[in-house]
Amino acid sequence: MIEPPALSLDQDPPHPAEHKLLSRTVADWLAERIISGDETPGSRLTEIDVARRAGVSRSPVREALRLLEGEGLVEIVPRFGAQVARVGVADVEELYACRMLLEPVCTRLAVEALAPDDVAELDALRGRMERAVTSPARFLSVNVDYFRALVLHCPNETLRELVELTWKKAGRYWSIFARLPRYAEISIAQHETLHDAVRLGDGAAAERADRLILERALKEIVATFEHVA
């Protein structure tokens, strides 16, 4: 059963904006079980069963499943319902092997094709990332926006489409980042090298920086799976 945080009688109650929605609490609880392997990949997640195990009503469970579908950890299949997405070390290693073949090259070509106005747009997104460091979920969202805006300038349309395909598959792992301690602070520092290359129009440097970002991401995800196993 999910326990609500205890509140001391001599403490002021938290501001309403600080309350964590019950659906988000259930989603985080279920996400940890999926990442740890306690919920078997492909297994069905019924609202009744999850609500019973979490000790909540079906309403927050329904919303939690939708949240996790958006994060890629749950798949909602018509006429079947929700099921655990297939996530694991082998899957992520295969996926990131493909990403590292495609994305750094795509980044290099994009940077070499940038116009001054394009760099200004990416500067603005970088600023939004810096302001979002204290909110991991928001930072992750803006981080994705930055890379989408950058890759959009790659002149190789087929390469762009292949990168986008790997992103769709990688989405299920990105929510793991938002749960890592100091994820945003570490990521913004590493991202600075890439953005410097963007400003200089240095495609080769951008390619190297993007590869390092992907290598770090893979390492963090694998370490997370190994830690909870």
Z-matrix of the N, CA and C atoms (Angstrom, degrees):
N
C 1 1.461
C 2 1.520 1 109.68
N 3 1.322 2 117.32 1 139.79
C 4 1.454 3 121.79 2 177.73
C 5 1.517 4 108.86 3 -79.51
N 6 1.325 5 116.20 4 124.81
C 7 1.449 6 120.80 5 -179.33
C 8 1.523 7 110.18 6 -96.29
N 9 1.345 8 118.50 7 131.85
C 10 1.468 9 120.02 8 175.79
C 11 1.516 10 109.59 9 -71.02
N 12 1.339 11 119.29 10 152.46
C 13 1.458 12 120.94 11 179.10
C 14 1.523 13 111.26 12 -63.05
N 15 1.328 14 116.12 13 138.26
C 16 1.461 15 120.80 14 -179.81
C 17 1.517 16 109.81 15 -73.83
N 18 1.330 17 115.91 16 147.52
C 19 1.458 18 121.17 17 179.77
C 20 1.513 19 108.57 18 -124.85
N 21 1.322 20 115.78 19 120.18
C 22 1.455 21 120.54 20 179.40
C 23 1.522 22 109.74 21 -68.51
N 24 1.339 23 116.17 22 146.22
C 25 1.462 24 120.44 23 -178.16
C 26 1.519 25 112.20 24 -67.74
N 27 1.349 26 117.00 25 -22.08
C 28 1.454 27 118.14 26 -179.22
C 29 1.533 28 111.75 27 -95.57
N 30 1.342 29 116.27 28 12.09
C 31 1.449 30 120.48 29 177.00
C 32 1.520 31 110.14 30 -104.99
N 33 1.323 32 115.29 31 147.55
C 34 1.461 33 118.89 32 172.71
C 35 1.518 34 108.44 33 -72.48
N 36 1.316 35 118.04 34 142.65
C 37 1.466 36 119.48 35 177.74
C 38 1.514 37 110.14 36 -63.69
N 39 1.335 38 118.44 37 147.34
C 40 1.463 39 120.59 38 -179.75
C 41 1.519 40 111.50 39 -65.08
N 42 1.319 41 115.14 40 152.53
C 43 1.464 42 120.41 41 175.71
C 44 1.522 43 108.68 42 -60.98
N 45 1.333 44 119.08 43 143.05
C 46 1.463 45 120.72 44 -179.15
C 47 1.522 46 113.43 45 -51.55
N 48 1.336 47 117.50 46 -34.87
C 49 1.464 48 120.19 47 -178.35
C 50 1.515 49 111.82 48 -67.15
N 51 1.350 50 117.00 49 -17.41
C 52 1.460 51 120.36 50 -178.10
C 53 1.524 52 111.84 51 -90.17
N 54 1.306 53 116.79 52 -9.93
C 55 1.456 54 120.19 53 178.71
C 56 1.512 55 109.95 54 -67.74
N 57 1.300 56 116.54 55 135.24
C 58 1.451 57 120.82 56 176.29
C 59 1.521 58 108.10 57 -87.79
N 60 1.313 59 116.54 58 127.10
C 61 1.452 60 119.43 59 178.50
C 62 1.517 61 110.11 60 -57.64
N 63 1.314 62 116.47 61 140.61
C 64 1.452 63 120.78 62 -179.47
C 65 1.531 64 110.78 63 -59.63
N 66 1.328 65 116.35 64 -37.44
C 67 1.463 66 119.10 65 179.30
C 68 1.528 67 111.17 66 -62.64
N 69 1.340 68 116.84 67 -37.20
C 70 1.465 69 120.72 68 177.95
C 71 1.520 70 110.53 69 -68.95
N 72 1.329 71 116.76 70 -37.36
C 73 1.460 72 121.15 71 177.50
C 74 1.527 73 110.28 72 -62.80
N 75 1.330 74 115.79 73 -45.67
C 76 1.466 75 120.17 74 178.16
C 77 1.531 76 110.26 75 -63.25
N 78 1.335 77 116.57 76 -41.20
C 79 1.464 78 120.49 77 -179.92
C 80 1.518 79 110.99 78 -61.99
N 81 1.332 80 117.47 79 -42.83
C 82 1.456 81 120.73 80 179.66
C 83 1.534 82 111.02 81 -65.76
N 84 1.323 83 116.01 82 -40.70
C 85 1.471 84 120.82 83 178.27
C 86 1.527 85 110.41 84 -61.85
N 87 1.316 86 116.19 85 -45.46
C 88 1.461 87 120.36 86 -178.45
C 89 1.531 88 110.51 87 -70.52
N 90 1.324 89 117.67 88 -36.52
C 91 1.464 90 121.29 89 178.23
C 92 1.522 91 110.83 90 -60.39
N 93 1.331 92 116.48 91 -42.20
C 94 1.462 93 119.91 92 178.89
C 95 1.529 94 111.05 93 -63.02
N 96 1.312 95 116.30 94 -37.03
C 97 1.465 96 119.69 95 179.02
C 98 1.534 97 110.54 96 -69.60
N 99 1.313 98 117.40 97 -36.18
C 100 1.462 99 120.94 98 179.08
C 101 1.528 100 110.02 99 -68.13
N 102 1.325 101 116.45 100 -46.28
C 103 1.464 102 121.44 101 -179.07
C 104 1.521 103 110.88 102 -64.19
N 105 1.329 104 117.06 103 -37.22
C 106 1.468 105 120.75 104 -179.66
C 107 1.517 106 113.16 105 -76.23
N 108 1.338 107 116.78 106 -13.65
C 109 1.456 108 119.95 107 -178.21
C 110 1.515 109 113.73 108 89.71
N 111 1.341 110 117.40 109 2.10
C 112 1.469 111 120.04 110 177.48
C 113 1.522 112 111.01 111 -65.90
N 114 1.334 113 115.94 112 -27.67
C 115 1.461 114 120.71 113 173.24
C 116 1.532 115 107.07 114 -103.26
N 117 1.315 116 117.20 115 114.12
C 118 1.460 117 121.90 116 -173.52
C 119 1.522 118 111.79 117 -66.62
N 120 1.349 119 117.97 118 132.88
C 121 1.464 120 120.46 119 177.05
C 122 1.526 121 111.73 120 -53.97
N 123 1.319 122 116.44 121 130.89
C 124 1.457 123 121.51 122 -179.53
C 125 1.509 124 114.41 123 89.50
N 126 1.341 125 117.70 124 -10.18
C 127 1.464 126 119.77 125 -178.73
C 128 1.520 127 110.98 126 -75.31
N 129 1.321 128 115.68 127 150.34
C 130 1.459 129 121.17 128 -176.43
C 131 1.519 130 111.19 129 -79.19
N 132 1.337 131 115.65 130 143.50
C 133 1.456 132 122.16 131 178.20
C 134 1.523 133 108.16 132 -119.92
N 135 1.316 134 116.86 133 98.82
C 136 1.458 135 119.36 134 179.17
C 137 1.521 136 109.75 135 -88.21
N 138 1.317 137 115.81 136 146.82
C 139 1.458 138 119.82 137 -179.46
C 140 1.521 139 111.42 138 -59.42
N 141 1.317 140 116.59 139 -40.86
C 142 1.471 141 120.81 140 -177.45
C 143 1.515 142 110.62 141 -63.21
N 144 1.341 143 116.83 142 -46.92
C 145 1.464 144 120.32 143 -176.81
C 146 1.525 145 111.38 144 -67.70
N 147 1.341 146 117.16 145 -45.00
C 148 1.465 147 120.03 146 179.81
C 149 1.527 148 110.28 147 -63.98
N 150 1.327 149 117.27 148 -40.85
C 151 1.461 150 120.63 149 179.36
C 152 1.531 151 110.77 150 -62.54
N 153 1.344 152 116.12 151 -40.90
C 154 1.471 153 119.78 152 179.06
C 155 1.522 154 111.15 153 -63.54
N 156 1.322 155 116.70 154 -45.16
C 157 1.459 156 120.07 155 -177.48
C 158 1.526 157 112.78 156 -71.40
N 159 1.330 158 116.20 157 -32.46
C 160 1.463 159 120.10 158 179.68
C 161 1.526 160 112.58 159 -84.41
N 162 1.323 161 116.12 160 -16.05
C 163 1.453 162 119.89 161 -179.92
C 164 1.509 163 113.08 162 74.78
N 165 1.355 164 116.46 163 35.54
C 166 1.452 165 121.10 164 179.88
C 167 1.526 166 108.87 165 -132.57
N 168 1.327 167 115.64 166 177.00
C 169 1.462 168 119.23 167 176.75
C 170 1.535 169 109.49 168 -81.43
N 171 1.326 170 115.86 169 174.41
C 172 1.467 171 119.79 170 -177.43
C 173 1.528 172 112.85 171 -73.02
N 174 1.326 173 117.43 172 -26.36
C 175 1.466 174 120.38 173 -175.49
C 176 1.536 175 113.30 174 -59.73
N 177 1.348 176 119.40 175 -52.02
C 178 1.469 177 118.48 176 178.36
C 179 1.524 178 112.72 177 -66.43
N 180 1.340 179 117.12 178 -27.85
C 181 1.461 180 120.28 179 177.81
C 182 1.528 181 109.90 180 -66.58
N 183 1.327 182 115.55 181 -42.48
C 184 1.470 183 119.74 182 179.33
C 185 1.523 184 110.58 183 -58.27
N 186 1.336 185 116.31 184 -45.06
C 187 1.465 186 120.21 185 179.65
C 188 1.528 187 111.03 186 -69.83
N 189 1.329 188 116.73 187 -36.85
C 190 1.466 189 120.43 188 178.34
C 191 1.520 190 111.35 189 -61.15
N 192 1.322 191 116.96 190 -40.49
C 193 1.464 192 120.86 191 178.76
C 194 1.525 193 110.73 192 -65.01
N 195 1.327 194 116.22 193 -36.94
C 196 1.470 195 119.27 194 176.87
C 197 1.529 196 110.67 195 -66.07
N 198 1.335 197 116.51 196 -40.62
C 199 1.460 198 120.49 197 177.98
C 200 1.526 199 110.73 198 -61.09
N 201 1.323 200 116.14 199 -44.26
C 202 1.458 201 120.17 200 -178.37
C 203 1.527 202 111.77 201 -71.91
N 204 1.324 203 116.82 202 -26.80
C 205 1.460 204 119.27 203 173.83
C 206 1.531 205 108.97 204 -65.15
N 207 1.330 206 116.12 205 -42.41
C 208 1.459 207 120.18 206 177.83
C 209 1.516 208 112.38 207 -63.47
N 210 1.331 209 116.89 208 -28.78
C 211 1.458 210 121.44 209 179.22
C 212 1.523 211 111.96 210 -87.59
N 213 1.325 212 116.88 211 -6.25
C 214 1.454 213 119.82 212 177.32
C 215 1.515 214 115.32 213 85.21
N 216 1.333 215 117.68 214 5.42
C 217 1.461 216 120.26 215 -179.15
C 218 1.520 217 112.34 216 -90.69
N 219 1.316 218 116.26 217 -15.53
C 220 1.465 219 122.42 218 178.12
C 221 1.519 220 108.65 219 -130.72
N 222 1.315 221 116.21 220 142.37
C 223 1.464 222 121.53 221 175.15
C 224 1.524 223 108.43 222 -115.35
N 225 1.318 224 117.46 223 130.65
C 226 1.460 225 121.75 224 178.06
C 227 1.518 226 107.63 225 -105.14
N 228 1.321 227 115.13 226 113.23
C 229 1.461 228 122.24 227 -174.05
C 230 1.527 229 109.18 228 -103.05
N 231 1.340 230 118.22 229 128.68
C 232 1.472 231 120.28 230 178.41
C 233 1.533 232 111.53 231 -54.77
N 234 1.328 233 115.77 232 137.25
C 235 1.464 234 124.46 233 177.80
C 236 1.536 235 113.53 234 63.76
N 237 1.322 236 116.95 235 9.34
C 238 1.463 237 120.72 236 175.67
C 239 1.516 238 110.78 237 -125.74
N 240 1.319 239 116.52 238 -41.70
C 241 1.451 240 120.20 239 -179.06
C 242 1.519 241 111.62 240 108.16
N 243 1.309 242 115.91 241 -158.78
C 244 1.460 243 121.56 242 -176.46
C 245 1.518 244 110.95 243 -87.49
N 246 1.326 245 115.43 244 143.29
C 247 1.454 246 120.32 245 174.80
C 248 1.526 247 108.93 246 -142.50
N 249 1.322 248 115.25 247 157.04
C 250 1.459 249 121.49 248 -178.99
C 251 1.523 250 109.48 249 -70.98
N 252 1.326 251 116.55 250 129.35
C 253 1.467 252 120.25 251 177.40
C 254 1.525 253 109.55 252 -67.72
N 255 1.306 254 115.37 253 155.66
C 256 1.472 255 120.41 254 -179.57
C 257 1.519 256 108.91 255 -84.63
N 258 1.317 257 115.67 256 101.58
C 259 1.457 258 122.04 257 179.48
C 260 1.525 259 108.69 258 -126.78
N 261 1.322 260 115.87 259 148.87
C 262 1.454 261 120.00 260 179.67
C 263 1.516 262 110.38 261 170.43
N 264 1.327 263 115.82 262 174.11
C 265 1.462 264 121.55 263 -175.42
C 266 1.521 265 111.88 264 -61.77
N 267 1.336 266 117.36 265 -46.38
C 268 1.463 267 120.05 266 -177.66
C 269 1.525 268 110.91 267 -61.33
N 270 1.328 269 116.06 268 -43.06
C 271 1.461 270 120.96 269 -179.23
C 272 1.520 271 111.16 270 -63.59
N 273 1.330 272 117.19 271 -45.15
C 274 1.463 273 120.23 272 -176.62
C 275 1.523 274 110.91 273 -70.49
N 276 1.323 275 118.10 274 -34.19
C 277 1.462 276 120.16 275 178.54
C 278 1.528 277 110.87 276 -66.72
N 279 1.325 278 117.09 277 -40.75
C 280 1.467 279 120.37 278 176.85
C 281 1.528 280 110.84 279 -64.28
N 282 1.325 281 115.15 280 -43.70
C 283 1.462 282 120.27 281 -178.33
C 284 1.525 283 111.25 282 -63.25
N 285 1.338 284 116.30 283 -46.99
C 286 1.455 285 119.03 284 -176.93
C 287 1.523 286 112.19 285 -72.77
N 288 1.310 287 118.53 286 -24.10
C 289 1.463 288 120.61 287 172.11
C 290 1.527 289 109.42 288 -61.76
N 291 1.332 290 116.00 289 -40.74
C 292 1.470 291 120.66 290 177.34
C 293 1.524 292 111.00 291 -69.37
N 294 1.325 293 116.51 292 -43.02
C 295 1.458 294 119.65 293 179.89
C 296 1.525 295 111.33 294 -59.75
N 297 1.324 296 116.50 295 -40.36
C 298 1.463 297 119.44 296 -177.85
C 299 1.523 298 112.67 297 -72.42
N 300 1.316 299 117.14 298 -21.33
C 301 1.459 300 120.36 299 173.09
C 302 1.527 301 111.76 300 -75.77
N 303 1.325 302 116.49 301 -35.31
C 304 1.455 303 121.64 302 -170.79
C 305 1.525 304 114.48 303 -98.47
N 306 1.311 305 116.08 304 -50.12
C 307 1.458 306 120.29 305 -166.43
C 308 1.523 307 114.99 306 -67.98
N 309 1.353 308 119.53 307 -43.51
C 310 1.469 309 118.32 308 179.31
C 311 1.533 310 112.91 309 -59.81
N 312 1.331 311 116.86 310 -39.34
C 313 1.465 312 120.48 311 178.08
C 314 1.526 313 110.19 312 -66.17
N 315 1.317 314 116.39 313 -42.87
C 316 1.459 315 121.25 314 177.93
C 317 1.529 316 110.57 315 -60.55
N 318 1.331 317 116.17 316 -41.16
C 319 1.466 318 121.27 317 178.36
C 320 1.525 319 110.72 318 -63.05
N 321 1.328 320 117.01 319 -43.87
C 322 1.475 321 120.18 320 178.98
C 323 1.529 322 111.41 321 -59.49
N 324 1.319 323 116.10 322 -48.01
C 325 1.462 324 119.78 323 -179.21
C 326 1.530 325 111.18 324 -63.63
N 327 1.330 326 116.21 325 -37.88
C 328 1.469 327 120.23 326 179.78
C 329 1.523 328 110.75 327 -64.62
N 330 1.330 329 116.61 328 -46.49
C 331 1.461 330 120.69 329 -178.19
C 332 1.523 331 110.83 330 -62.69
N 333 1.321 332 116.50 331 -39.58
C 334 1.464 333 120.45 332 -179.91
C 335 1.532 334 112.09 333 -67.46
N 336 1.337 335 116.38 334 -19.40
C 337 1.468 336 120.52 335 -178.30
C 338 1.527 337 113.36 336 -99.65
N 339 1.333 338 117.98 337 -1.13
C 340 1.460 339 121.16 338 -175.47
C 341 1.527 340 112.63 339 -68.09
N 342 1.332 341 114.77 340 139.16
C 343 1.462 342 122.28 341 171.79
C 344 1.528 343 107.93 342 -99.19
N 345 1.338 344 118.35 343 164.06
C 346 1.480 345 120.62 344 -179.81
C 347 1.527 346 113.84 345 -52.77
N 348 1.330 347 117.62 346 -40.69
C 349 1.468 348 119.99 347 179.09
C 350 1.526 349 111.37 348 -64.84
N 351 1.323 350 116.38 349 -33.99
C 352 1.464 351 120.43 350 178.58
C 353 1.524 352 110.37 351 -66.15
N 354 1.325 353 115.73 352 -41.43
C 355 1.470 354 120.07 353 178.42
C 356 1.525 355 110.00 354 -63.88
N 357 1.321 356 117.38 355 -38.00
C 358 1.469 357 121.33 356 178.73
C 359 1.530 358 110.50 357 -62.63
N 360 1.323 359 116.22 358 -39.97
C 361 1.475 360 120.24 359 177.51
C 362 1.524 361 110.90 360 -62.46
N 363 1.334 362 116.14 361 -42.73
C 364 1.458 363 120.22 362 179.96
C 365 1.525 364 111.16 363 -70.29
N 366 1.342 365 117.29 364 -32.49
C 367 1.469 366 120.65 365 173.84
C 368 1.527 367 110.28 366 -60.12
N 369 1.321 368 116.06 367 -42.45
C 370 1.465 369 120.48 368 -179.91
C 371 1.526 370 110.82 369 -64.33
N 372 1.322 371 116.72 370 -41.00
C 373 1.461 372 120.24 371 178.80
C 374 1.528 373 110.61 372 -67.54
N 375 1.310 374 116.61 373 -38.05
C 376 1.466 375 120.21 374 176.18
C 377 1.532 376 109.80 375 -60.43
N 378 1.322 377 117.13 376 -41.79
C 379 1.455 378 120.47 377 177.39
C 380 1.522 379 111.98 378 -61.64
N 381 1.324 380 116.72 379 -40.11
C 382 1.469 381 120.51 380 177.24
C 383 1.523 382 110.66 381 -64.14
N 384 1.318 383 116.70 382 -37.86
C 385 1.464 384 119.99 383 177.19
C 386 1.520 385 110.93 384 -61.45
N 387 1.330 386 116.03 385 -44.76
C 388 1.465 387 120.03 386 -179.46
C 389 1.518 388 111.34 387 -61.76
N 390 1.334 389 116.64 388 -37.98
C 391 1.470 390 119.85 389 -179.56
C 392 1.522 391 112.59 390 -75.22
N 393 1.336 392 116.86 391 -16.82
C 394 1.464 393 120.63 392 -177.00
C 395 1.524 394 113.23 393 -98.30
N 396 1.317 395 117.22 394 7.12
C 397 1.470 396 120.73 395 -174.94
C 398 1.529 397 112.32 396 -58.43
N 399 1.316 398 117.49 397 -32.34
C 400 1.468 399 119.89 398 -178.00
C 401 1.528 400 112.94 399 -77.94
N 402 1.327 401 117.54 400 -7.02
C 403 1.464 402 121.70 401 178.90
C 404 1.531 403 109.03 402 -124.23
N 405 1.344 404 118.26 403 93.60
C 406 1.462 405 121.01 404 -174.58
C 407 1.527 406 114.43 405 -52.75
N 408 1.321 407 117.99 406 -42.05
C 409 1.462 408 120.28 407 -178.66
C 410 1.524 409 110.74 408 -65.24
N 411 1.341 410 117.14 409 -43.34
C 412 1.462 411 120.43 410 179.13
C 413 1.522 412 110.61 411 -68.21
N 414 1.338 413 116.42 412 -38.76
C 415 1.457 414 120.41 413 178.20
C 416 1.527 415 110.29 414 -60.99
N 417 1.311 416 116.80 415 -44.28
C 418 1.460 417 120.90 416 179.62
C 419 1.523 418 110.59 417 -59.58
N 420 1.331 419 116.78 418 -42.68
C 421 1.456 420 121.22 419 -179.65
C 422 1.530 421 111.45 420 -62.30
N 423 1.345 422 116.81 421 -45.33
C 424 1.468 423 120.15 422 -179.58
C 425 1.527 424 110.24 423 -69.52
N 426 1.320 425 116.68 424 -35.21
C 427 1.463 426 121.29 425 177.28
C 428 1.529 427 110.39 426 -58.95
N 429 1.323 428 116.14 427 -44.76
C 430 1.465 429 121.12 428 177.39
C 431 1.533 430 110.04 429 -63.20
N 432 1.341 431 116.46 430 -41.25
C 433 1.466 432 120.27 431 178.27
C 434 1.530 433 111.02 432 -59.19
N 435 1.324 434 116.31 433 -40.23
C 436 1.466 435 120.98 434 -179.74
C 437 1.529 436 110.23 435 -61.00
N 438 1.327 437 116.41 436 -50.16
C 439 1.460 438 119.66 437 -177.00
C 440 1.529 439 111.68 438 -67.34
N 441 1.311 440 117.09 439 -34.92
C 442 1.472 441 119.45 440 176.61
C 443 1.535 442 110.08 441 -64.56
N 444 1.322 443 116.38 442 -43.07
C 445 1.461 444 120.15 443 179.95
C 446 1.527 445 111.01 444 -64.78
N 447 1.329 446 116.15 445 -36.96
C 448 1.465 447 120.01 446 179.82
C 449 1.523 448 111.53 447 -69.36
N 450 1.325 449 116.29 448 -51.76
C 451 1.463 450 121.18 449 -175.61
C 452 1.528 451 111.36 450 -64.09
N 453 1.315 452 116.85 451 -25.99
C 454 1.460 453 120.77 452 178.95
C 455 1.532 454 112.14 453 -56.35
N 456 1.336 455 117.21 454 -23.81
C 457 1.459 456 121.46 455 -176.90
C 458 1.530 457 112.67 456 -91.00
N 459 1.309 458 117.61 457 0.20
C 460 1.463 459 119.36 458 175.98
C 461 1.527 460 108.74 459 -66.54
N 462 1.339 461 119.13 460 126.18
C 463 1.460 462 120.63 461 -176.73
C 464 1.527 463 114.24 462 -74.06
N 465 1.325 464 117.52 463 -11.39
C 466 1.458 465 121.25 464 -179.88
C 467 1.529 466 108.73 465 -91.48
N 468 1.328 467 116.09 466 100.66
C 469 1.464 468 120.81 467 -174.61
C 470 1.526 469 112.47 468 -62.28
N 471 1.325 470 117.32 469 -41.06
C 472 1.469 471 120.76 470 -179.59
C 473 1.521 472 110.57 471 -63.39
N 474 1.322 473 116.51 472 -41.17
C 475 1.462 474 120.56 473 178.38
C 476 1.523 475 110.42 474 -63.36
N 477 1.331 476 116.55 475 -42.37
C 478 1.472 477 119.96 476 176.98
C 479 1.522 478 111.19 477 -58.55
N 480 1.320 479 116.89 478 -44.02
C 481 1.461 480 121.06 479 -179.04
C 482 1.526 481 111.46 480 -64.12
N 483 1.323 482 116.97 481 -38.77
C 484 1.464 483 120.43 482 179.41
C 485 1.529 484 110.82 483 -68.06
N 486 1.325 485 116.52 484 -39.73
C 487 1.467 486 120.15 485 176.76
C 488 1.525 487 110.10 486 -62.98
N 489 1.326 488 116.43 487 -43.25
C 490 1.467 489 120.74 488 178.55
C 491 1.528 490 110.96 489 -60.79
N 492 1.312 491 117.07 490 -37.53
C 493 1.463 492 121.07 491 178.48
C 494 1.528 493 110.91 492 -63.71
N 495 1.328 494 117.00 493 -42.39
C 496 1.470 495 118.96 494 178.83
C 497 1.519 496 110.70 495 -67.36
N 498 1.348 497 117.13 496 -31.99
C 499 1.460 498 119.66 497 177.98
C 500 1.521 499 111.07 498 -65.51
N 501 1.312 500 116.92 499 -38.84
C 502 1.470 501 119.98 500 178.73
C 503 1.517 502 110.43 501 -60.62
N 504 1.331 503 116.41 502 -38.79
C 505 1.455 504 120.19 503 179.20
C 506 1.530 505 111.60 504 -76.18
N 507 1.334 506 116.19 505 -29.85
C 508 1.468 507 120.36 506 -177.72
C 509 1.525 508 112.45 507 -79.17
N 510 1.329 509 117.25 508 -16.94
C 511 1.457 510 120.45 509 -177.16
C 512 1.511 511 113.53 510 -54.11
N 513 1.322 512 117.06 511 -33.69
C 514 1.469 513 120.46 512 -178.77
C 515 1.522 514 112.12 513 -66.56
N 516 1.323 515 117.06 514 -20.50
C 517 1.462 516 119.94 515 179.64
C 518 1.522 517 112.67 516 -95.84
N 519 1.322 518 117.27 517 -19.68
C 520 1.459 519 119.52 518 -177.00
C 521 1.522 520 111.87 519 -64.91
N 522 1.326 521 117.24 520 -30.74
C 523 1.467 522 118.48 521 179.99
C 524 1.523 523 111.06 522 -66.51
N 525 1.340 524 116.76 523 -21.18
C 526 1.466 525 120.18 524 176.45
C 527 1.523 526 109.33 525 -64.10
N 528 1.344 527 116.80 526 -38.61
C 529 1.454 528 120.43 527 -177.98
C 530 1.518 529 111.83 528 -59.18
N 531 1.329 530 115.70 529 -42.11
C 532 1.462 531 119.58 530 -177.35
C 533 1.521 532 112.01 531 -62.99
N 534 1.325 533 117.15 532 -16.10
C 535 1.457 534 121.14 533 -179.75
C 536 1.530 535 112.79 534 -98.98
N 537 1.329 536 117.69 535 -1.99
C 538 1.461 537 121.22 536 -178.98
C 539 1.524 538 110.68 537 -83.98
N 540 1.345 539 117.60 538 139.10
C 541 1.463 540 120.39 539 177.46
C 542 1.535 541 110.43 540 -61.44
N 543 1.313 542 116.63 541 132.55
C 544 1.468 543 124.37 542 175.55
C 545 1.522 544 112.33 543 58.70
N 546 1.325 545 117.56 544 24.29
C 547 1.470 546 119.86 545 179.03
C 548 1.519 547 112.09 546 -55.49
N 549 1.333 548 116.67 547 -50.30
C 550 1.463 549 120.32 548 -174.64
C 551 1.524 550 111.42 549 -65.10
N 552 1.336 551 117.88 550 -42.62
C 553 1.457 552 120.87 551 -178.66
C 554 1.525 553 111.76 552 -62.60
N 555 1.319 554 116.54 553 -43.05
C 556 1.470 555 120.60 554 179.90
C 557 1.526 556 110.36 555 -69.68
N 558 1.317 557 116.42 556 -41.67
C 559 1.459 558 121.25 557 -177.15
C 560 1.527 559 111.88 558 -65.46
N 561 1.340 560 117.41 559 -42.00
C 562 1.457 561 119.94 560 -178.17
C 563 1.516 562 110.84 561 -64.77
N 564 1.336 563 117.16 562 -32.75
C 565 1.462 564 120.63 563 178.22
C 566 1.526 565 110.64 564 -69.06
N 567 1.326 566 116.48 565 -43.53
C 568 1.458 567 120.03 566 179.92
C 569 1.523 568 110.85 567 -69.37
N 570 1.313 569 116.47 568 -34.12
C 571 1.457 570 121.34 569 -179.38
C 572 1.527 571 111.90 570 -66.74
N 573 1.333 572 116.96 571 -23.51
C 574 1.461 573 120.86 572 -177.85
C 575 1.532 574 111.42 573 -59.63
N 576 1.340 575 116.36 574 -37.60
C 577 1.460 576 119.98 575 179.12
C 578 1.522 577 110.97 576 -62.57
N 579 1.320 578 116.09 577 -42.06
C 580 1.458 579 120.37 578 177.98
C 581 1.523 580 110.83 579 -64.28
N 582 1.331 581 116.22 580 -45.20
C 583 1.463 582 118.50 581 -176.52
C 584 1.530 583 111.51 582 -67.97
N 585 1.324 584 117.09 583 -33.41
C 586 1.462 585 119.53 584 174.94
C 587 1.530 586 110.25 585 -60.05
N 588 1.337 587 115.83 586 -40.91
C 589 1.465 588 120.49 587 178.57
C 590 1.532 589 110.65 588 -65.67
N 591 1.335 590 116.03 589 -37.03
C 592 1.465 591 120.54 590 176.97
C 593 1.524 592 110.07 591 -61.57
N 594 1.315 593 117.37 592 -46.01
C 595 1.464 594 121.40 593 -179.08
C 596 1.532 595 112.17 594 -63.73
N 597 1.330 596 115.61 595 -34.63
C 598 1.466 597 120.39 596 -178.26
C 599 1.527 598 112.45 597 -85.27
N 600 1.341 599 116.06 598 -10.28
C 601 1.456 600 119.44 599 -175.90
C 602 1.516 601 112.48 600 69.01
N 603 1.329 602 116.54 601 26.43
C 604 1.467 603 122.67 602 -176.99
C 605 1.525 604 109.10 603 -93.24
N 606 1.337 605 116.52 604 93.91
C 607 1.454 606 120.81 605 -176.88
C 608 1.509 607 113.74 606 -63.51
N 609 1.322 608 117.58 607 -39.78
C 610 1.467 609 120.81 608 -178.76
C 611 1.531 610 110.91 609 -64.29
N 612 1.333 611 116.36 610 -42.35
C 613 1.467 612 120.19 611 178.69
C 614 1.521 613 110.86 612 -66.14
N 615 1.323 614 116.65 613 -38.21
C 616 1.462 615 120.86 614 177.96
C 617 1.521 616 110.96 615 -64.23
N 618 1.331 617 116.46 616 -39.66
C 619 1.460 618 120.44 617 178.19
C 620 1.523 619 110.74 618 -61.81
N 621 1.328 620 116.97 619 -44.13
C 622 1.472 621 120.31 620 179.10
C 623 1.523 622 111.08 621 -64.99
N 624 1.320 623 116.46 622 -42.24
C 625 1.464 624 120.59 623 -178.74
C 626 1.521 625 111.30 624 -64.59
N 627 1.324 626 116.82 625 -41.25
C 628 1.463 627 120.52 626 179.88
C 629 1.523 628 110.74 627 -65.35
N 630 1.327 629 116.72 628 -38.54
C 631 1.465 630 120.15 629 178.92
C 632 1.533 631 110.69 630 -63.07
N 633 1.320 632 116.19 631 -41.23
C 634 1.462 633 119.82 632 178.62
C 635 1.528 634 111.38 633 -64.44
N 636 1.334 635 116.46 634 -38.16
C 637 1.465 636 120.73 635 178.12
C 638 1.530 637 110.14 636 -62.60
N 639 1.325 638 116.83 637 -43.63
C 640 1.463 639 121.02 638 179.77
C 641 1.520 640 111.29 639 -66.63
N 642 1.328 641 117.03 640 -40.36
C 643 1.465 642 120.68 641 179.24
C 644 1.521 643 110.61 642 -62.94
N 645 1.336 644 115.84 643 -41.42
C 646 1.457 645 119.21 644 177.64
C 647 1.529 646 111.71 645 -65.35
N 648 1.339 647 115.73 646 -40.11
C 649 1.463 648 119.97 647 179.49
C 650 1.526 649 110.88 648 -61.61
N 651 1.314 650 116.47 649 -45.47
C 652 1.463 651 120.26 650 178.67
C 653 1.525 652 110.85 651 -61.08
N 654 1.307 653 116.41 652 -44.13
C 655 1.461 654 120.71 653 179.88
C 656 1.524 655 111.37 654 -60.32
N 657 1.330 656 116.72 655 -42.54
C 658 1.467 657 121.07 656 -179.04
C 659 1.527 658 111.30 657 -66.05
N 660 1.326 659 116.69 658 -42.34
C 661 1.463 660 119.49 659 -178.74
C 662 1.518 661 111.08 660 -66.45
N 663 1.336 662 116.58 661 -46.15
C 664 1.468 663 120.24 662 179.64
C 665 1.523 664 110.58 663 -61.68
N 666 1.345 665 116.53 664 -42.22
C 667 1.457 666 119.82 665 178.98
C 668 1.525 667 111.18 666 -62.27
N 669 1.324 668 116.89 667 -36.11
C 670 1.463 669 120.64 668 178.98
C 671 1.528 670 110.29 669 -64.52
N 672 1.330 671 117.28 670 -46.29
C 673 1.461 672 120.47 671 178.19
C 674 1.514 673 111.51 672 -62.46
N 675 1.315 674 117.24 673 -41.55
C 676 1.464 675 120.69 674 -178.19
C 677 1.515 676 110.97 675 -69.15
N 678 1.349 677 116.64 676 -33.66
C 679 1.464 678 120.58 677 -178.83
C 680 1.524 679 111.81 678 -68.38
N 681 1.316 680 116.51 679 -38.21
C 682 1.468 681 120.15 680 -175.97
C 683 1.530 682 112.08 681 -90.21
N 684 1.326 683 116.61 682 -8.71
C 685 1.483 684 119.13 683 -176.95
C 686 1.524 685 110.47 684 -69.67
